[in-house]
């Protein structure tokens, strides 16, 4: 399982992103292993390619969706880190 294999990367990522732990925030809607459809609407993150995750997060930064509040503070570097850890 990719999530378990990447635990050291995920821990480093959570420190890099912020003390608020984006991973925990993301997991509250997307599931522990990113296996859930957030609010029953989103795509399953663990099934997305890296490029798709990055594209979606960049879109959410300026959208009027619920994701704007989570994506807007992210830098391009942070978006790429998230995509690399969680994407296929």
Backbone as a chain_set.jsonl record, in Angstrom:
{"seq": "XXXXXXXXXXXXXXXXXXXXXXXXXXXXXXXXXXXXXXXXXXXXXXXXXXXXXXXXXXXXXXXXXXXXXXXXXXXXXXXXXXXXXXXX", "coords": {"N": [[0.844, -1.169, 0.0], [0.654, 2.131, -0.921], [0.448, 4.363, 0.82], [1.42, 3.465, 3.353], [4.024, 2.795, 2.644], [5.092, 5.283, 2.158], [5.322, 6.628, 4.588], [7.591, 7.9, 5.994], [8.081, 10.014, 4.197], [5.629, 11.292, 4.255], [5.529, 12.148, 6.916], [7.655, 13.982, 6.921], [6.629, 15.742, 5.065], [4.387, 16.744, 6.421], [5.578, 18.282, 8.387], [6.922, 20.098, 6.786], [4.814, 21.429, 5.449], [3.133, 22.734, 7.416], [2.584, 23.506, 10.892], [0.011, 22.903, 11.429], [-0.631, 20.554, 10.308], [-1.444, 19.483, 7.433], [-2.006, 17.014, 6.458], [-3.586, 15.699, 8.372], [-5.787, 17.409, 8.326], [-6.643, 17.051, 5.675], [-7.234, 14.313, 5.759], [-9.471, 14.264, 7.363], [-11.706, 14.656, 5.761], [-11.146, 13.229, 3.388], [-10.419, 10.694, 4.16], [-8.436, 8.283, 6.002], [-6.555, 6.926, 4.413], [-6.858, 8.32, 2.127], [-8.997, 7.377, 0.674], [-11.646, 8.005, 0.43], [-14.558, 9.679, -0.922], [-14.717, 12.953, -0.556], [-17.193, 14.621, 1.258], [-18.942, 13.109, -0.161], [-18.746, 13.805, -2.787], [-16.298, 14.487, -4.081], [-13.51, 13.352, -6.123], [-11.724, 10.287, -5.559], [-8.801, 10.706, -3.892], [-6.506, 9.025, -3.705], [-6.619, 7.646, -6.048], [-5.925, 9.342, -8.05], [-3.704, 10.738, -10.509], [-0.441, 12.21, -10.082], [-0.178, 14.63, -11.481], [-2.829, 15.377, -11.842], [-3.717, 15.83, -9.223], [-2.114, 18.047, -8.514], [-3.005, 19.89, -10.455], [-5.72, 20.159, -9.734], [-5.504, 21.177, -7.104], [-4.303, 23.646, -7.638], [-6.344, 24.837, -9.101], [-8.346, 24.94, -7.118], [-7.337, 26.895, -5.448], [-8.255, 29.349, -6.369], [-10.925, 29.028, -6.684], [-14.495, 28.948, -5.968], [-15.115, 26.995, -4.218], [-15.479, 24.737, -1.392], [-12.949, 23.84, -0.951], [-11.225, 25.953, -1.348], [-10.414, 27.352, 0.963], [-8.596, 25.596, 2.054], [-6.719, 25.13, 0.053], [-5.801, 27.64, -0.85], [-3.713, 28.803, 0.831], [-1.479, 27.319, 0.086], [1.74, 26.98, -1.362], [3.299, 26.755, -4.644], [5.346, 24.903, -4.449], [4.574, 23.416, -2.194], [2.178, 22.334, -3.137], [3.161, 20.685, -5.181], [4.635, 18.91, -3.597], [2.61, 17.634, -2.124], [1.192, 16.42, -4.238], [3.17, 14.674, -5.206], [3.486, 12.909, -3.063], [0.916, 11.779, -2.627], [-0.17, 11.15, -5.107], [-0.471, 8.967, -8.005]], "CA": [[0.0, 0.0, 0.0], [1.5, 3.301, -1.117], [0.405, 5.229, 1.991], [2.333, 2.927, 4.352], [5.365, 2.864, 2.082], [5.546, 6.67, 2.149], [5.17, 7.265, 5.892], [8.638, 8.891, 6.279], [7.861, 11.178, 3.337], [4.438, 11.974, 4.758], [5.9, 12.851, 8.145], [8.446, 15.138, 6.515], [5.723, 16.654, 4.384], [3.539, 17.427, 7.395], [6.399, 19.303, 9.022], [7.197, 21.1, 5.764], [3.636, 22.209, 5.104], [2.82, 23.625, 8.525], [2.349, 22.815, 12.144], [-1.399, 22.531, 11.463], [-0.682, 19.23, 9.689], [-2.388, 19.378, 6.328], [-2.386, 15.626, 6.271], [-4.718, 15.45, 9.257], [-6.909, 18.184, 7.805], [-7.1, 16.363, 4.463], [-7.792, 13.02, 6.129], [-10.781, 14.396, 8.006], [-12.735, 14.516, 4.716], [-10.754, 12.295, 2.331], [-10.148, 9.387, 4.738], [-7.077, 8.037, 6.492], [-5.706, 6.531, 3.283], [-7.337, 9.098, 0.989], [-9.829, 6.444, -0.065], [-13.048, 8.443, 0.45], [-15.042, 10.827, -1.688], [-15.023, 13.996, 0.42], [-18.571, 15.097, 1.204], [-19.646, 12.283, -1.119], [-18.722, 14.458, -4.095], [-14.985, 14.596, -4.732], [-12.886, 12.125, -6.623], [-10.891, 9.635, -4.558], [-7.457, 11.248, -4.096], [-5.505, 7.97, -3.909], [-6.758, 7.141, -7.415], [-5.542, 10.39, -8.994], [-2.301, 10.891, -10.884], [0.218, 13.371, -9.471], [-0.476, 15.829, -12.259], [-4.225, 15.727, -11.601], [-3.794, 16.409, -7.884], [-1.538, 19.394, -8.588], [-3.918, 20.713, -11.261], [-6.923, 20.418, -8.946], [-5.175, 22.069, -5.998], [-4.106, 24.999, -8.203], [-7.682, 25.345, -9.428], [-9.058, 25.225, -5.878], [-6.801, 28.121, -4.84], [-9.017, 30.52, -6.821], [-12.316, 28.632, -6.901], [-15.462, 29.29, -4.93], [-15.483, 25.738, -3.572], [-15.072, 24.563, 0.002], [-11.507, 23.568, -0.946], [-10.443, 27.19, -1.455], [-9.802, 27.701, 2.254], [-7.492, 24.674, 2.315], [-5.728, 25.206, -1.02], [-5.269, 28.985, -1.108], [-2.428, 29.12, 1.468], [-0.4, 26.457, -0.392], [2.652, 27.45, -2.408], [3.472, 25.761, -5.721], [6.222, 23.854, -3.933], [3.766, 22.571, -1.329], [1.25, 21.605, -4.008], [3.935, 19.615, -5.826], [4.966, 17.912, -2.576], [1.388, 16.875, -1.861], [0.927, 15.602, -5.423], [4.171, 13.616, -5.287], [3.276, 11.925, -2.009], [-0.374, 11.111, -2.681], [-0.563, 10.769, -6.462], [0.062, 7.752, -8.638]], "C": [[0.895, 1.239, 0.0], [1.567, 4.181, 0.121], [1.416, 4.767, 3.039], [3.77, 3.057, 3.892], [5.946, 4.276, 2.189], [5.45, 7.373, 3.5], [6.314, 8.236, 6.204], [8.482, 10.163, 5.439], [6.681, 11.982, 3.849], [4.762, 12.74, 6.029], [6.723, 14.087, 7.83], [7.574, 16.185, 5.857], [4.875, 17.42, 5.389], [4.31, 18.508, 8.129], [6.667, 20.443, 8.041], [6.003, 22.001, 5.515], [3.257, 23.189, 6.195], [2.607, 22.818, 9.77], [0.894, 22.375, 12.26], [-1.631, 21.146, 10.875], [-1.784, 19.114, 8.641], [-2.852, 17.953, 6.12], [-3.605, 15.302, 7.115], [-5.961, 16.178, 8.769], [-7.49, 17.485, 6.574], [-7.815, 15.058, 4.813], [-9.173, 13.135, 6.754], [-11.927, 14.274, 6.996], [-12.427, 13.411, 3.714], [-10.426, 10.896, 2.835], [-8.688, 9.189, 5.076], [-6.099, 7.715, 5.365], [-6.134, 7.214, 1.99], [-8.193, 8.267, 0.046], [-11.287, 6.886, -0.187], [-13.314, 9.593, -0.512], [-15.458, 11.878, -0.671], [-16.417, 14.547, 0.176], [-19.409, 14.319, 0.191], [-19.597, 12.805, -2.538], [-17.381, 14.374, -4.817], [-14.555, 13.271, -5.349], [-12.027, 11.564, -5.506], [-9.437, 10.015, -4.839], [-6.44, 10.161, -4.396], [-5.544, 7.394, -5.324], [-6.285, 8.14, -8.469], [-4.047, 10.355, -9.307], [-1.753, 12.164, -10.248], [-0.175, 14.668, -10.164], [-1.902, 16.316, -12.007], [-4.402, 16.363, -10.224], [-3.276, 17.837, -7.901], [-2.464, 20.343, -9.339], [-5.148, 21.109, -10.443], [-6.629, 21.378, -7.791], [-4.946, 23.503, -6.486], [-5.448, 25.632, -8.573], [-8.411, 25.773, -8.143], [-8.569, 26.499, -5.193], [-7.643, 29.346, -5.194], [-10.499, 30.21, -7.031], [-13.224, 29.164, -5.797], [-15.916, 28.044, -4.187], [-15.023, 25.73, -2.114], [-13.556, 24.347, 0.106], [-10.652, 24.833, -0.994], [-9.737, 27.515, -0.146], [-8.629, 26.8, 2.597], [-6.373, 24.828, 1.292], [-5.076, 26.579, -1.154], [-3.963, 29.308, -0.379], [-1.237, 28.319, 0.935], [0.433, 27.128, -1.474], [2.717, 26.39, -3.501], [4.339, 24.599, -5.244], [5.426, 22.884, -3.049], [2.765, 21.739, -2.129], [1.972, 20.441, -4.676], [4.312, 18.523, -4.835], [3.756, 17.031, -2.283], [1.105, 15.922, -3.024], [1.906, 14.428, -5.505], [3.968, 12.532, -4.233], [2.006, 11.112, -2.239], [-0.796, 10.651, -4.059], [0.098, 9.49, -6.939], [1.267, 8.095, -9.477]], "O": [[1.789, 1.365, 0.836], [2.635, 4.699, 0.446], [2.184, 5.576, 3.559], [4.645, 3.4, 4.688], [7.161, 4.44, 2.299], [5.492, 8.602, 3.551], [6.024, 9.343, 6.657], [8.727, 11.265, 5.93], [6.725, 13.212, 3.875], [4.31, 13.873, 6.198], [6.501, 15.141, 8.426], [7.764, 17.383, 6.07], [4.664, 18.622, 5.227], [3.745, 19.55, 8.46], [6.641, 21.614, 8.421], [6.162, 23.214, 5.383], [3.076, 24.374, 5.915], [2.466, 21.596, 9.72], [0.574, 21.548, 13.113], [-2.745, 20.628, 10.95], [-2.905, 18.699, 8.936], [-3.968, 17.716, 5.658], [-4.557, 14.695, 6.625], [-7.061, 15.626, 8.797], [-8.708, 17.349, 6.457], [-8.859, 14.736, 4.245], [-9.964, 12.195, 6.679], [-13.015, 13.827, 7.358], [-13.337, 12.73, 3.24], [-10.18, 9.996, 2.031], [-7.811, 9.841, 4.51], [-4.959, 8.178, 5.367], [-5.814, 6.75, 0.896], [-8.141, 8.41, -1.176], [-12.082, 6.21, -0.84], [-12.42, 10.363, -0.862], [-16.466, 11.7, 0.013], [-16.78, 14.894, -0.948], [-20.45, 14.795, -0.263], [-20.317, 12.313, -3.406], [-17.342, 14.207, -6.036], [-15.161, 12.224, -5.121], [-11.642, 12.298, -4.595], [-8.9, 9.687, -5.897], [-5.586, 10.349, -5.263], [-4.601, 6.726, -5.748], [-6.25, 7.816, -9.656], [-3.233, 9.984, -8.461], [-2.506, 13.08, -9.917], [-0.467, 15.672, -9.515], [-2.154, 17.521, -11.964], [-5.153, 17.328, -10.076], [-3.919, 18.739, -7.366], [-2.681, 21.475, -8.906], [-5.564, 22.267, -10.464], [-7.413, 22.29, -7.527], [-5.348, 24.459, -5.825], [-5.651, 26.83, -8.375], [-9.019, 26.842, -8.096], [-9.317, 27.117, -4.436], [-7.734, 30.282, -4.4], [-11.243, 31.064, -7.513], [-12.762, 29.756, -4.822], [-16.991, 28.038, -3.587], [-14.278, 26.605, -1.674], [-12.956, 24.642, 1.14], [-9.457, 24.774, -0.702], [-8.573, 27.915, -0.156], [-7.749, 27.202, 3.359], [-5.2, 24.673, 1.631], [-3.909, 26.669, -1.537], [-3.15, 30.044, -0.936], [-0.096, 28.61, 1.295], [-0.1, 27.762, -2.384], [2.251, 25.266, -3.315], [4.09, 23.446, -5.597], [5.593, 21.669, -3.153], [2.539, 20.569, -1.821], [1.443, 19.33, -4.728], [4.311, 17.342, -5.183], [3.882, 15.809, -2.204], [0.81, 14.746, -2.808], [1.508, 13.312, -5.837], [4.251, 11.361, -4.486], [2.011, 9.893, -2.068], [-1.706, 9.829, -4.172], [1.073, 9.005, -6.365], [1.862, 7.21, -10.093]]}, "num_chains": 1, "name": "protein.A"}
